[in-house]
Amino acid sequence: MKVVTEAKTKEEALKKALDELKVNENEIFYKEENIKGKLFKSGSVKIYAYTDDEILESIKKFITEIVTNMGLEVNFETNIRDKQFNLKMFSNNNAILIGKNARTMKAIEMLARQKIQVEYGIRVRIFLDVENYNEKRIKQLERLAITTAKEVSRSKIEVALDSMNSYERRIIHNKLVNFKGVTTISEGEEPNRHIIIKPE
């Protein structure tokens, strides 16, 4: 649901919107617009407020359109935590929906963010997952980090891992931050930036 309210201050306009929607502030997204005053008339603030549910439905509708155009069917499990929209997707071909190194999934995530920004004028955080891919990938990267770190610690020879995005590199760094006998650094330029695990 969407409401548009106007008042002399942002606080007043926001309170009007919350009263009308019958929700509290952490259940909405909004953008504000300052209206310049005319001669002998002070300015005002206009608030465009949207409920979490409306934004979520818009995200789902947009992603469903994309996925249908890819020739796939999709179902969702969703929740909203700390203003982040989390959507777990299940399709009739998860491998295509994930793509190589999750590129397709991340591209859909980025397009959905841009769609909401263009349509509503607000920035939102969207986290997509397909059949627990992210959870499995984190565990896989953590296993790789520990196995490689043990080898480097034993052999005293540094190892360069394959190129990874910043999110995946952070998982490796965090996993090995307290691992004795090795240190990690990132080298190279995107998209070929990679981690090197070195003996201390």
N, C-alpha and C positions, 0 to 999 in steps of 0.2 A: 504494500500500500504506500502511496505517495501523498504527502501534503506540502503545501506551500504557504508559509506564513510571513507576515511582515510586522515589524515593530520598530521603535526608536533605537533599541539596542539589540545586540546579538542574543544576549541572555533572555530578553523578553520574547523575541521571535522563536527561540529554541524551546522555551517553556510552553509557548502556544502549540508548537508542533508536537511536543511530547504529550501534552494534555489531549490533543486531538487524536493522536495515535494510541493513547492509553498504554504507553510503554515507558521504560526509563532510558536514559541516554546511551547505555552500553548495548541497547538492542536496535539502534538505528545508525545509519550513515547519513551524512548531510553535507551540503555545500552551502556557502553563504555568498550573498551578493550585496555589496554596498550600493545603495541608491542615493545619488547626489541630491541634495536639497535644492529647491528652486528659490527664487527671490522671496525673502521673508518666511521661508519654510525650511526647517531643518531636515537633514537627510534621514534615511532609515536603513534597516537591514532586512533583507529577504532571505529566508531559509527554505531550502528544498530538502525535505527529509524523506528517507526511504527506510522501511523496515528491513532487518536482516533477511527475512523470508523472501521479500520481493527480489532482493539482489541475488539470493541463492537460486530462486526459480529462473531468473534471467540467465545466470551462468549455466544452469543445467540445460535450458532450452537451446542456448548457443552451442554448447558442446555436442548435444544430441544432433543438431543440424550438421555440424562438421563430420561427426562419426557416421551418420546416415549417408552423407555424400561419399564417404569412403567405402560404402557398401557393407557397413557393420551395424549390428544392433548393440545397444548399451543399456545397462541398469546401473543405478547409483546407490551407494551408502554415503550419507552426508552428515556432517556436524559442523557447528561453528564454535570455535574456541579462541578466546582472546582476540576477537575481531578477524580471525583467519578462517576462510572457507575451506574445509577439508572435504574432498570428494574422492571416494574410492569407486573406481569403475570396473564393471565386469562386462565383457563383450563376448561375441561368438568367435573372435580371433584376437586374443590378447597380445600375441606376438606382434601383429601389425600395429595395434594401438600403442604399444610401447615403443616400437622402432629400435634401430640400432643404437645402443648406449642410451636408451630412453629419449632419443632426440624427438620422436614424434609426440610423445607424451608431454615433454617440456615445451614443444612448440604450441601445442593446444593450450597449455597452461598460460603461456605468454599472450596468445591471441585472446583468451578469455579475459585476462587482466585489461588488455587494451580496449576490448569491447565495452567493458564496464566503465572505463575512464572516459571513453568517447560518449557513451549513451547517458551516463549519469553525472559526469564531471567529477568523479571521486576516484581515489586510488584505493584498491583493496588488495589484500594478500590472499592468493589462491594456491592451494596445495593439492595437486592431482596425484593419484596413485592408481595403478592397475594391478589387481590381484596381488596386493602386498609386495609389488616389485621393489619399492623403496626400502621396506624393512629387510627383504632378502638381500638387496644390494649392500645395505649398511653392514649386515653380518658377513657378507662375502668380502668386503673391503677390510673389515676388522681382522678377519682370518688371514688375509693376504699380508696385512701390516705386521701381525705377530710372527707369522711364519718367516717373512723376509727379515724382520729385525733379529730373530734368533740366528738365522744364517749369517747375517752381517756381523753380529756380535761374536760368533764362533770363528768365522773366516777372516775377519778384519778387512774385508773387501767391500767397498760401497756398491750399492745396487740402485740403478735408475728404474723406476716403475713406468708403466705406460702413461700416456697423456691422460689427464683427467680434468673435469671441470672444477671450479673453486669449491663447490659443495663437497665433492668426493675427496678432494685434497685435504679439506678441513677434517674430514672423518679420520683419515690416516694420521695427520698431525696430532689430533686429539688423543687417538688411541695410543700413540707412542710417546706422548709428552713425559710420562714417568717411567718409560722403559729404560733400564740401566744398560749402558754400554753402547747406545746408538743415539744419533741425532738426525733430524729430518730438515731438509730445505726444499723449497720449490725453485725450479729453474725453467727458463725458456719463455717464449711469448705465446699468448693464447692464439689459436686453440691447441697449441702443442706444449703447453706448460705441464710440467711433470714433477714428481717428487723424487728426490734422491735420499736414500737411507744410508747414512755414513757411520762408520765406527767412531766412537768418541775418543 
